Amino acid sequence: MKNLLILIDADFIGGAETNYKYILPILEDNGWNPIFVTNGQKRLNEYFGGQNIRVKVLSSFKSYYSFSVNGRFSVGNLFRNLIAIERNKLALRKIIKAYKPVAIVSNSMISHWLLSLIRGDHSFRKVMHLHDLINRNRVMGLYGIGLDRISKRMDRIIVVSDAVKERLVPGIEAKVTRMFNPVIVNGMGRAIGNGRSLNSLRIGMFARYIPWKGHRDFLRIAAELSDPAFEFVCYGNTDNNETYYGELQNIAESLPNKERIHLHKFSHDVTGEMSKCDLIIHLSNLPEPSGRVLVEANALKIPVYAYEGGGARQLFEELKLAGILVPNGDYRAMIAEIKLFHNKTFVFPTLEEIIPERYVSKFEEVLIG
């Protein structure tokens, strides 16, 4: 078995971790032993256990702290992270010595930073899987400087879209591979909206509860579409954002159609909840690195209406997604399109190029090619 270390910042389920739901069984069949390395294992075990996937987790790291507090960069947390990084670097060296990995993949910003600090001769490949659109100008350009230094110290870099790739420093193109996130294509969706009349329209949103994901626009749309024909459901991770989630709940409770607006926390069965929707909307008001929900919805034969920006437009153009793009932040344009939904006919893509088997083949080329 080939040991593969997967570094994540915390015992947390986000887009990076969701990728492995699709590919872990295939990796294991191909002779890999994937090992998550983080600061805990409760959420990881719950999530993958809910998918009937066993995972190995090493809870070896000290916890990190958010670089932002109340929307502002925290110098105090920067220094706390510096201390944690040094301790975790020692822990990671011990793990490397014990497991002798073929490759190590970092999946979020502090993990990228940590992996870049493992210097000197080594027999494993260091792979940065970049899921984020880094704001290079943030904190007087420190984010850009940090990204450049990290990138130059990696053996290979995976990016989830060209929009993410464009944030990297020129001159490292040879070690960069673009890979859209994988999906399982099963066509379970209700697939209405193909010219048939509708008695009701169930509109879903699936996004972590953080402000830039656009939940306030979701509620603005729900407020405007208060007719009984419309129902709104939202699912997302609330970790470290309970206050924001509470604010959204209060707004929803104040609306006249509150009984048809449902704000749920994280679901282990995202596919099942998506398949109950007639339309999925994607409202990120900052450029989206890629937009997994866009592809997952179409895999279920459900149209997606999205704000354009970042990797969203690229997914629509290259994968021929079924749905509509509107300008970023233009929720009124979104409302207008939703009102016309029953007049639309949608042709769904096959998505064969990003099924898990093909994804793993490309992933392995990055790890050992």
C-alpha positions as a Markdown table, in Angstrom:
| # | Residue | x | y | z |
|---|---|---|---|---|
| 1 | Met | 0.0 | 0.0 | 0.0 |
| 2 | Lys | 1.2 | 3.5 | -0.8 |
| 3 | Asn | 0.6 | 5.9 | 2.1 |
| 4 | Leu | -1.0 | 9.3 | 1.2 |
| 5 | Leu | -1.1 | 12.0 | 3.9 |
| 6 | Ile | -4.0 | 14.4 | 3.5 |
| 7 | Leu | -3.4 | 17.6 | 5.5 |
| 8 | Ile | -6.5 | 19.7 | 6.5 |
| 9 | Asp | -6.6 | 22.7 | 8.8 |
| 10 | Ala | -9.2 | 21.4 | 11.2 |
| 11 | Asp | -11.6 | 18.6 | 12.0 |
| 12 | Phe | -14.1 | 20.2 | 9.5 |
| 13 | Ile | -16.1 | 19.3 | 6.5 |
| 14 | Gly | -16.0 | 21.7 | 3.6 |
| 15 | Gly | -15.4 | 21.5 | -0.1 |
| 16 | Ala | -11.9 | 20.1 | 0.1 |
| 17 | Glu | -13.0 | 17.2 | 2.4 |
| 18 | Thr | -16.1 | 16.5 | 0.3 |
| 19 | Asn | -13.8 | 15.6 | -2.7 |
| 20 | Tyr | -12.6 | 12.6 | -0.8 |
| 21 | Lys | -16.1 | 11.2 | -0.4 |
| 22 | Tyr | -16.1 | 10.5 | -4.1 |
| 23 | Ile | -12.5 | 9.2 | -4.5 |
| 24 | Leu | -11.5 | 7.4 | -1.3 |
| 25 | Pro | -12.8 | 3.9 | -2.3 |
| 26 | Ile | -11.2 | 4.1 | -5.7 |
| 27 | Leu | -7.9 | 5.2 | -4.2 |
| 28 | Glu | -7.9 | 2.3 | -1.8 |
| 29 | Asp | -8.8 | -0.1 | -4.7 |
| 30 | Asn | -5.7 | 1.3 | -6.5 |
| 31 | Gly | -3.4 | 0.5 | -3.6 |
| 32 | Trp | -3.4 | 3.8 | -1.7 |
| 33 | Asn | -3.7 | 4.1 | 2.1 |
| 34 | Pro | -5.2 | 7.6 | 2.6 |
| 35 | Ile | -4.5 | 9.1 | 6.0 |
| 36 | Phe | -6.1 | 12.4 | 7.2 |
| 37 | Val | -3.9 | 14.5 | 9.5 |
| 38 | Thr | -5.6 | 17.3 | 11.4 |
| 39 | Asn | -6.4 | 18.4 | 15.0 |
| 40 | Gly | -9.4 | 16.1 | 15.6 |
| 41 | Gln | -11.5 | 13.3 | 14.1 |
| 42 | Lys | -15.1 | 13.6 | 15.4 |
| 43 | Arg | -16.6 | 15.4 | 12.4 |
| 44 | Leu | -14.5 | 13.5 | 9.8 |
| 45 | Asn | -15.6 | 10.2 | 11.3 |
| 46 | Glu | -19.2 | 11.2 | 11.4 |
| 47 | Tyr | -19.2 | 12.5 | 7.9 |
| 48 | Phe | -17.4 | 9.6 | 6.2 |
| 49 | Gly | -19.2 | 7.1 | 8.5 |
| 50 | Gly | -22.4 | 8.6 | 7.1 |
| 51 | Gln | -21.2 | 7.6 | 3.6 |
| 52 | Asn | -20.2 | 4.1 | 4.8 |
| 53 | Ile | -16.6 | 5.0 | 4.2 |
| 54 | Arg | -14.0 | 4.2 | 6.8 |
| 55 | Val | -11.2 | 6.7 | 7.2 |
| 56 | Lys | -7.9 | 6.8 | 9.1 |
| 57 | Val | -7.4 | 10.1 | 11.0 |
| 58 | Leu | -4.3 | 11.2 | 12.9 |
| 59 | Ser | -5.3 | 13.8 | 15.4 |
| 60 | Ser | -1.8 | 15.0 | 15.7 |
| 61 | Phe | -1.9 | 18.8 | 15.1 |
| 62 | Lys | -2.4 | 21.7 | 17.4 |
| 63 | Ser | -5.5 | 23.8 | 16.5 |
| 64 | Tyr | -5.1 | 26.9 | 14.3 |
| 65 | Tyr | -6.9 | 30.2 | 14.6 |
| 66 | Ser | -8.8 | 32.2 | 12.1 |
| 67 | Phe | -6.8 | 35.0 | 10.4 |
| 68 | Ser | -9.9 | 37.2 | 10.6 |
| 69 | Val | -11.9 | 38.3 | 13.6 |
| 70 | Asn | -15.1 | 40.1 | 12.9 |
| 71 | Gly | -14.0 | 40.6 | 9.3 |
| 72 | Arg | -10.6 | 42.1 | 10.2 |
| 73 | Phe | -7.1 | 40.6 | 10.0 |
| 74 | Ser | -6.0 | 39.5 | 13.5 |
| 75 | Val | -2.3 | 40.0 | 14.3 |
| 76 | Gly | -2.8 | 38.1 | 17.5 |
| 77 | Asn | -4.1 | 35.0 | 15.7 |
| 78 | Leu | -1.2 | 35.3 | 13.2 |
| 79 | Phe | 1.2 | 34.8 | 16.1 |
| 80 | Arg | -0.9 | 32.0 | 17.6 |
| 81 | Asn | -0.7 | 30.3 | 14.2 |
| 82 | Leu | 3.0 | 30.8 | 14.0 |
| 83 | Ile | 3.4 | 28.9 | 17.3 |
| 84 | Ala | 1.0 | 26.1 | 16.1 |
| 85 | Ile | 2.8 | 25.8 | 12.8 |
| 86 | Glu | 6.1 | 25.2 | 14.5 |
| 87 | Arg | 4.6 | 22.5 | 16.8 |
| 88 | Asn | 2.8 | 20.9 | 13.9 |
| 89 | Lys | 5.9 | 20.9 | 11.7 |
| 90 | Leu | 7.6 | 18.7 | 14.4 |
| 91 | Ala | 4.5 | 16.5 | 14.5 |
| 92 | Leu | 4.4 | 16.2 | 10.7 |
| 93 | Arg | 8.1 | 15.2 | 10.6 |
| 94 | Lys | 7.5 | 12.4 | 13.0 |
| 95 | Ile | 4.5 | 11.2 | 11.0 |
| 96 | Ile | 6.6 | 11.3 | 7.8 |
| 97 | Lys | 9.3 | 9.2 | 9.4 |
| 98 | Ala | 6.7 | 6.7 | 10.7 |
| 99 | Tyr | 4.6 | 6.3 | 7.5 |
| 100 | Lys | 7.0 | 7.1 | 4.7 |
| 101 | Pro | 4.3 | 8.6 | 2.5 |
| 102 | Val | 4.6 | 8.6 | -1.3 |
| 103 | Ala | 2.8 | 11.9 | -1.4 |
| 104 | Ile | 1.4 | 14.6 | 0.9 |
| 105 | Val | -1.5 | 16.7 | -0.2 |
| 106 | Ser | -2.4 | 20.0 | 1.6 |
| 107 | Asn | -6.0 | 21.2 | 1.2 |
| 108 | Ser | -6.3 | 24.6 | 2.8 |
| 109 | Met | -4.2 | 27.7 | 3.4 |
| 110 | Ile | -2.5 | 26.9 | 6.7 |
| 111 | Ser | -1.9 | 23.4 | 5.6 |
| 112 | His | -0.2 | 24.7 | 2.4 |
| 113 | Trp | 2.0 | 26.8 | 4.6 |
| 114 | Leu | 2.9 | 23.9 | 6.9 |
| 115 | Leu | 3.7 | 21.6 | 4.0 |
| 116 | Ser | 5.9 | 24.2 | 2.3 |
| 117 | Leu | 8.0 | 24.4 | 5.5 |
| 118 | Ile | 9.1 | 20.7 | 5.1 |
| 119 | Arg | 12.3 | 21.4 | 3.3 |
| 120 | Gly | 15.4 | 19.4 | 2.3 |
| 121 | Asp | 15.7 | 16.1 | 0.5 |
| 122 | His | 12.6 | 14.0 | 0.7 |
| 123 | Ser | 11.2 | 10.9 | -1.1 |
| 124 | Phe | 7.6 | 12.1 | -1.2 |
| 125 | Arg | 5.8 | 14.5 | -3.5 |
| 126 | Lys | 4.5 | 17.7 | -1.9 |
| 127 | Val | 1.2 | 18.6 | -3.6 |
| 128 | Met | -0.8 | 21.8 | -2.9 |
| 129 | His | -4.5 | 21.3 | -3.8 |
| 130 | Leu | -5.7 | 24.9 | -4.1 |
| 131 | His | -9.4 | 25.2 | -3.6 |
| 132 | Asp | -9.5 | 29.0 | -2.9 |
| 133 | Leu | -9.3 | 32.2 | -4.8 |
| 134 | Ile | -6.7 | 34.0 | -2.8 |
| 135 | Asn | -7.0 | 37.7 | -2.5 |
| 136 | Arg | -3.4 | 38.6 | -3.3 |
| 137 | Asn | -3.8 | 42.2 | -2.1 |
| 138 | Arg | -5.1 | 41.4 | 1.3 |
| 139 | Val | -3.1 | 42.7 | 4.3 |
| 140 | Met | -1.0 | 45.0 | 2.1 |
| 141 | Gly | -0.1 | 42.2 | -0.2 |
| 142 | Leu | 1.1 | 39.7 | 2.4 |
| 143 | Tyr | -1.3 | 37.1 | 1.1 |
| 144 | Gly | 0.1 | 37.3 | -2.4 |
| 145 | Ile | 3.7 | 37.1 | -1.1 |
| 146 | Gly | 2.9 | 34.1 | 1.0 |
| 147 | Leu | 1.1 | 32.3 | -1.8 |
| 148 | Asp | 4.1 | 32.8 | -4.1 |
| 149 | Arg | 6.6 | 31.5 | -1.6 |
| 150 | Ile | 4.4 | 28.5 | -0.8 |
| 151 | Ser | 3.9 | 27.7 | -4.5 |
| 152 | Lys | 7.6 | 27.7 | -5.3 |
| 153 | Arg | 8.3 | 25.2 | -2.6 |
| 154 | Met | 5.7 | 22.7 | -3.8 |
| 155 | Asp | 6.4 | 19.8 | -6.2 |
| 156 | Arg | 3.0 | 20.0 | -7.8 |
| 157 | Ile | -0.1 | 22.2 | -7.6 |
| 158 | Ile | -3.7 | 21.3 | -8.3 |
| 159 | Val | -6.1 | 24.1 | -9.0 |
| 160 | Val | -9.9 | 23.8 | -9.2 |
| 161 | Ser | -10.4 | 26.3 | -12.0 |
| 162 | Asp | -8.5 | 28.7 | -14.3 |
| 163 | Ala | -9.7 | 31.6 | -12.0 |
| 164 | Val | -7.7 | 30.0 | -9.2 |
| 165 | Lys | -4.7 | 29.4 | -11.5 |
| 166 | Glu | -4.6 | 33.0 | -12.5 |
| 167 | Arg | -3.8 | 34.0 | -8.9 |
| 168 | Leu | -0.5 | 32.1 | -9.0 |
| 169 | Val | 2.9 | 33.7 | -9.7 |
| 170 | Pro | 4.1 | 33.3 | -13.3 |
| 171 | Gly | 6.8 | 30.9 | -14.1 |
| 172 | Ile | 5.4 | 27.8 | -12.3 |
| 173 | Glu | 3.0 | 26.7 | -15.0 |
| 174 | Ala | 4.8 | 23.4 | -15.6 |
| 175 | Lys | 3.8 | 22.1 | -12.1 |
| 176 | Val | 0.2 | 23.3 | -12.2 |
| 177 | Thr | -2.7 | 20.9 | -13.1 |
| 178 | Arg | -6.3 | 22.1 | -13.4 |
| 179 | Met | -8.8 | 19.6 | -12.2 |
| 180 | Phe | -12.6 | 20.3 | -11.8 |
| 181 | Asn | -13.9 | 18.6 | -8.6 |
| 182 | Pro | -15.4 | 15.1 | -9.2 |
| 183 | Val | -19.0 | 14.2 | -9.1 |
| 184 | Ile | -21.0 | 11.0 | -9.2 |
| 185 | Val | -23.5 | 11.2 | -12.1 |
| 186 | Asn | -26.7 | 9.3 | -11.1 |
| 187 | Gly | -29.6 | 11.4 | -12.5 |
| 188 | Met | -31.7 | 11.1 | -9.4 |
| 189 | Gly | -33.2 | 14.6 | -9.6 |
| 190 | Arg | -36.8 | 15.5 | -10.2 |
| 191 | Ala | -35.8 | 17.1 | -13.5 |
| 192 | Ile | -38.9 | 19.3 | -13.8 |
| 193 | Gly | -38.9 | 22.6 | -15.6 |
| 194 | Asn | -38.8 | 21.1 | -19.0 |
| 195 | Gly | -41.9 | 22.9 | -20.4 |
| 196 | Arg | -44.3 | 21.3 | -18.0 |
| 197 | Ser | -46.7 | 23.4 | -15.8 |
| 198 | Leu | -45.7 | 23.6 | -12.1 |
| 199 | Asn | -48.0 | 23.6 | -9.1 |
| 200 | Ser | -45.0 | 24.5 | -6.9 |
| 201 | Leu | -41.3 | 25.2 | -7.1 |
| 202 | Arg | -38.9 | 24.0 | -4.4 |
| 203 | Ile | -35.8 | 26.2 | -4.6 |
| 204 | Gly | -32.7 | 25.0 | -2.8 |
| 205 | Met | -29.4 | 26.6 | -1.7 |
| 206 | Phe | -26.4 | 24.5 | -0.5 |
| 207 | Ala | -23.6 | 26.6 | 1.0 |
| 208 | Arg | -21.6 | 27.0 | 4.2 |
| 209 | Tyr | -23.1 | 29.7 | 6.4 |
| 210 | Ile | -20.6 | 32.5 | 5.8 |
| 211 | Pro | -21.7 | 36.0 | 4.5 |
| 212 | Trp | -20.0 | 35.9 | 1.1 |
| 213 | Lys | -22.0 | 32.8 | 0.1 |
| 214 | Gly | -25.0 | 35.0 | -0.3 |
| 215 | His | -27.6 | 33.8 | 2.2 |
| 216 | Arg | -29.0 | 37.3 | 2.6 |
| 217 | Asp | -29.7 | 37.4 | -1.1 |
| 218 | Phe | -31.4 | 34.0 | -0.7 |
| 219 | Leu | -33.8 | 35.6 | 1.8 |
| 220 | Arg | -34.3 | 38.7 | -0.3 |
| 221 | Ile | -35.4 | 36.4 | -3.2 |
| 222 | Ala | -37.6 | 34.4 | -0.8 |
| 223 | Ala | -39.2 | 37.6 | 0.4 |
| 224 | Glu | -40.0 | 38.7 | -3.1 |
| 225 | Leu | -41.3 | 35.3 | -4.1 |
| 226 | Ser | -43.8 | 35.0 | -1.3 |
| 227 | Asp | -46.5 | 33.3 | -3.4 |
| 228 | Pro | -47.5 | 29.8 | -2.0 |
| 229 | Ala | -46.1 | 28.3 | -5.2 |
| 230 | Phe | -42.6 | 28.9 | -3.9 |
| 231 | Glu | -40.8 | 27.0 | -1.2 |
| 232 | Phe | -37.2 | 27.7 | -0.1 |
| 233 | Val | -34.7 | 25.3 | 1.6 |
| 234 | Cys | -31.1 | 25.9 | 2.6 |
| 235 | Tyr | -28.4 | 23.5 | 4.0 |
| 236 | Gly | -24.9 | 24.4 | 5.2 |
| 237 | Asn | -22.2 | 24.1 | 7.7 |
| 238 | Thr | -22.6 | 26.5 | 10.6 |
| 239 | Asp | -19.2 | 25.8 | 12.4 |
| 240 | Asn | -17.8 | 29.1 | 13.8 |
| 241 | Asn | -20.7 | 31.0 | 12.2 |
| 242 | Glu | -23.6 | 30.4 | 14.6 |
| 243 | Thr | -24.2 | 34.1 | 15.1 |
| 244 | Tyr | -24.6 | 34.7 | 11.4 |
| 245 | Tyr | -26.9 | 31.7 | 11.1 |
| 246 | Gly | -29.0 | 33.1 | 14.0 |
| 247 | Glu | -29.3 | 36.4 | 12.2 |
| 248 | Leu | -30.5 | 34.7 | 9.1 |
| 249 | Gln | -33.1 | 32.7 | 11.1 |
| 250 | Asn | -34.4 | 35.9 | 12.6 |
| 251 | Ile | -34.8 | 37.5 | 9.1 |
| 252 | Ala | -36.6 | 34.4 | 7.9 |
| 253 | Glu | -38.9 | 34.5 | 10.9 |
| 254 | Ser | -39.9 | 38.1 | 10.1 |
| 255 | Leu | -41.1 | 37.3 | 6.5 |
| 256 | Pro | -44.7 | 36.7 | 5.7 |
| 257 | Asn | -43.9 | 33.3 | 4.0 |
| 258 | Lys | -41.7 | 32.1 | 6.9 |
| 259 | Glu | -43.5 | 28.7 | 7.0 |
| 260 | Arg | -42.1 | 28.0 | 3.5 |
| 261 | Ile | -38.5 | 29.1 | 4.2 |
| 262 | His | -36.4 | 26.4 | 5.9 |
| 263 | Leu | -32.8 | 27.1 | 7.0 |
| 264 | His | -31.1 | 23.8 | 7.9 |
| 265 | Lys | -27.7 | 23.1 | 9.3 |
| 266 | Phe | -25.2 | 20.6 | 7.8 |
| 267 | Ser | -26.7 | 17.5 | 6.2 |
| 268 | His | -24.7 | 14.2 | 5.6 |
| 269 | Asp | -27.1 | 13.4 | 2.8 |
| 270 | Val | -26.6 | 16.4 | 0.5 |
| 271 | Thr | -27.5 | 14.4 | -2.6 |
| 272 | Gly | -30.7 | 13.3 | -1.1 |
| 273 | Glu | -31.7 | 16.8 | -0.1 |
| 274 | Met | -30.7 | 18.2 | -3.4 |
| 275 | Ser | -32.8 | 15.6 | -5.2 |
| 276 | Lys | -35.9 | 17.0 | -3.5 |
| 277 | Cys | -35.4 | 20.4 | -5.2 |
| 278 | Asp | -36.7 | 21.6 | -8.5 |
| 279 | Leu | -34.1 | 24.4 | -8.9 |
| 280 | Ile | -30.9 | 25.1 | -7.0 |
| 281 | Ile | -29.5 | 28.7 | -6.8 |
| 282 | His | -25.9 | 29.6 | -6.2 |
| 283 | Leu | -25.4 | 33.1 | -4.8 |
| 284 | Ser | -21.8 | 33.6 | -3.9 |
| 285 | Asn | -21.2 | 37.4 | -4.0 |
| 286 | Leu | -17.5 | 37.0 | -4.3 |
| 287 | Pro | -15.9 | 35.2 | -7.3 |
| 288 | Glu | -16.4 | 31.5 | -6.7 |
| 289 | Pro | -13.2 | 29.3 | -7.0 |
| 290 | Ser | -15.2 | 26.6 | -8.8 |
| 291 | Gly | -18.7 | 25.9 | -7.5 |
| 292 | Arg | -19.2 | 22.2 | -6.7 |
| 293 | Val | -22.9 | 22.7 | -6.1 |
| 294 | Leu | -23.3 | 23.8 | -9.7 |
| 295 | Val | -22.0 | 20.4 | -11.0 |
| 296 | Glu | -23.7 | 18.3 | -8.3 |
| 297 | Ala | -27.0 | 19.8 | -9.1 |
| 298 | Asn | -26.7 | 19.0 | -12.8 |
| 299 | Ala | -25.5 | 15.5 | -12.0 |
| 300 | Leu | -28.9 | 15.1 | -10.4 |
| 301 | Lys | -30.6 | 16.6 | -13.5 |
| 302 | Ile | -31.5 | 19.7 | -11.5 |
| 303 | Pro | -31.0 | 23.1 | -13.2 |
| 304 | Val | -28.9 | 25.7 | -11.4 |
| 305 | Tyr | -29.2 | 29.5 | -11.5 |
| 306 | Ala | -26.0 | 31.2 | -10.4 |
| 307 | Tyr | -24.2 | 34.5 | -10.0 |
| 308 | Glu | -21.4 | 34.5 | -12.4 |
| 309 | Gly | -17.8 | 35.2 | -11.4 |
| 310 | Gly | -14.6 | 33.2 | -10.8 |
| 311 | Gly | -14.9 | 29.6 | -11.8 |
| 312 | Ala | -18.7 | 29.6 | -12.1 |
| 313 | Arg | -18.7 | 30.9 | -15.7 |
| 314 | Gln | -15.9 | 28.5 | -16.7 |
| 315 | Leu | -18.0 | 25.5 | -15.4 |
| 316 | Phe | -21.0 | 26.7 | -17.4 |
| 317 | Glu | -19.0 | 27.2 | -20.6 |
| 318 | Glu | -16.7 | 24.1 | -20.5 |
| 319 | Leu | -19.1 | 21.6 | -19.0 |
| 320 | Lys | -22.2 | 23.0 | -20.7 |
| 321 | Leu | -24.2 | 23.2 | -17.5 |
| 322 | Ala | -28.0 | 23.4 | -17.6 |
| 323 | Gly | -29.2 | 26.6 | -16.0 |
| 324 | Ile | -28.7 | 30.4 | -16.1 |
| 325 | Leu | -26.0 | 32.8 | -15.1 |
| 326 | Val | -26.8 | 36.4 | -13.9 |
| 327 | Pro | -24.5 | 39.2 | -12.9 |
| 328 | Asn | -22.9 | 38.9 | -9.5 |
| 329 | Gly | -25.1 | 40.3 | -6.8 |
| 330 | Asp | -28.1 | 41.0 | -9.0 |
| 331 | Tyr | -30.7 | 39.2 | -7.0 |
| 332 | Arg | -33.5 | 41.0 | -8.9 |
| 333 | Ala | -32.3 | 39.5 | -12.1 |
| 334 | Met | -32.3 | 36.1 | -10.3 |
| 335 | Ile | -35.9 | 36.7 | -9.3 |
| 336 | Ala | -36.9 | 37.6 | -12.8 |
| 337 | Glu | -35.3 | 34.4 | -14.2 |
| 338 | Ile | -36.9 | 32.2 | -11.5 |
| 339 | Lys | -40.4 | 33.6 | -12.4 |
| 340 | Leu | -39.8 | 32.3 | -16.0 |
| 341 | Phe | -38.5 | 28.9 | -14.9 |
| 342 | His | -41.5 | 26.9 | -16.0 |
| 343 | Asn | -41.1 | 28.2 | -19.6 |
| 344 | Lys | -37.5 | 26.9 | -19.8 |
| 345 | Thr | -36.2 | 23.7 | -21.4 |
| 346 | Phe | -32.9 | 22.3 | -20.0 |
| 347 | Val | -30.4 | 20.0 | -21.6 |
| 348 | Phe | -28.2 | 18.4 | -19.1 |
| 349 | Pro | -24.5 | 17.5 | -19.7 |
| 350 | Thr | -23.1 | 14.0 | -19.3 |
| 351 | Leu | -20.3 | 15.2 | -17.0 |
| 352 | Glu | -18.3 | 12.1 | -18.0 |
| 353 | Glu | -15.0 | 13.9 | -17.9 |
| 354 | Ile | -15.3 | 14.5 | -14.1 |
| 355 | Ile | -16.6 | 11.2 | -12.9 |
| 356 | Pro | -14.6 | 9.9 | -9.9 |
| 357 | Glu | -12.7 | 7.2 | -11.9 |
| 358 | Arg | -11.3 | 9.7 | -14.4 |
| 359 | Tyr | -10.6 | 12.2 | -11.7 |
| 360 | Val | -8.6 | 9.6 | -9.7 |
| 361 | Ser | -6.6 | 8.7 | -12.8 |
| 362 | Lys | -5.5 | 12.3 | -13.2 |
| 363 | Phe | -5.0 | 12.7 | -9.5 |
| 364 | Glu | -2.6 | 9.8 | -9.4 |
| 365 | Glu | -0.6 | 11.3 | -12.2 |
| 366 | Val | -0.1 | 14.3 | -10.0 |
| 367 | Leu | 0.9 | 12.2 | -7.0 |
| 368 | Ile | 3.4 | 9.9 | -8.7 |
| 369 | Gly | 3.5 | 10.8 | -12.4 |
